[in-house]
Amino acid sequence: MTLRKLSFKEERELEGLPLKIEKLESEQEEIFALLADINFYQRDPKEVERVNARSETLAQELLEAYQRWEYLEASQKENP
């Protein structure tokens, strides 16, 4: 990978990724707790379906955020 200076936008994105990932992980933990509760499945089936769908979406969003973070970290050129 070629090292380069990140654009201003990329630098701001890189700075914000840890917080974004933290928020996504927090939401994912809440959903996992819901899904682990047997009483949750006694709710409206549409709610269960919605939470399951969000869980899948969160997993994908987290993967993409980690990949983007890794890409930006790896491609940035250190300033002397």
Secondary structure per residue as TSV (DSSP state, phi and psi in degrees):
chain	resnum	aa	ss	phi	psi
A	1	M	-	360.0	137.2
A	2	T	-	-81.3	128.5
A	3	L	-	-79.3	141.0
A	4	R	B	-152.5	166.0
A	5	K	-	-78.8	130.2
A	6	L	-	-70.8	147.8
A	7	S	-	-70.6	165.0
A	8	F	H	-56.3	-44.2
A	9	K	H	-62.0	-43.2
A	10	E	H	-65.0	-38.3
A	11	E	H	-62.6	-43.2
A	12	R	H	-65.1	-40.7
A	13	E	H	-61.5	-45.6
A	14	L	H	-61.4	-41.4
A	15	E	H	-64.2	-33.7
A	16	G	H	-86.9	-14.2
A	17	L	H	-62.9	-41.1
A	18	P	H	-58.7	-41.4
A	19	L	H	-67.6	-41.3
A	20	K	H	-60.3	-45.7
A	21	I	H	-64.0	-41.2
A	22	E	H	-60.2	-43.5
A	23	K	H	-64.8	-43.5
A	24	L	H	-63.1	-42.8
A	25	E	H	-65.4	-37.3
A	26	S	H	-64.0	-46.1
A	27	E	H	-62.6	-39.4
A	28	Q	H	-63.6	-40.2
A	29	E	H	-62.2	-41.3
A	30	E	H	-62.3	-42.3
A	31	I	H	-67.2	-42.0
A	32	F	H	-59.6	-39.5
A	33	A	H	-63.8	-41.9
A	34	L	H	-60.8	-48.5
A	35	L	H	-66.1	-23.8
A	36	A	H	-82.6	-13.5
A	37	D	-	-86.8	117.3
A	38	I	G	-59.5	-32.0
A	39	N	G	-67.9	-23.9
A	40	F	G	-59.0	-35.4
A	41	Y	G	-77.0	-3.2
A	42	Q	G	-90.8	-1.8
A	43	R	S	-78.6	-177.2
A	44	D	-	-56.6	127.0
A	45	P	H	-56.5	-30.3
A	46	K	H	-68.0	-34.2
A	47	E	H	-66.8	-43.4
A	48	V	H	-61.3	-42.9
A	49	E	H	-64.2	-40.8
A	50	R	H	-64.3	-43.0
A	51	V	H	-67.5	-40.9
A	52	N	H	-61.7	-41.9
A	53	A	H	-64.5	-41.1
A	54	R	H	-65.3	-36.4
A	55	S	H	-60.2	-43.9
A	56	E	H	-65.5	-42.3
A	57	T	H	-63.4	-42.8
A	58	L	H	-60.0	-43.1
A	59	A	H	-58.4	-42.3
A	60	Q	H	-68.9	-42.1
A	61	E	H	-62.7	-40.5
A	62	L	H	-64.6	-44.1
A	63	L	H	-58.7	-46.6
A	64	E	H	-64.6	-39.4
A	65	A	H	-65.7	-44.0
A	66	Y	H	-64.3	-40.0
A	67	Q	H	-64.9	-41.3
A	68	R	H	-65.6	-42.5
A	69	W	H	-60.3	-46.6
A	70	E	H	-61.6	-43.2
A	71	Y	H	-62.2	-48.2
A	72	L	H	-65.1	-41.6
A	73	E	H	-62.1	-43.3
A	74	A	H	-72.7	-28.4
A	75	S	H	-95.0	-8.3
A	76	Q	B	-77.7	141.6
A	77	K	-	-96.7	130.2
A	78	E	-	-67.5	137.0
A	79	N	-	-82.0	133.5
A	80	P	-	-67.8	360.0
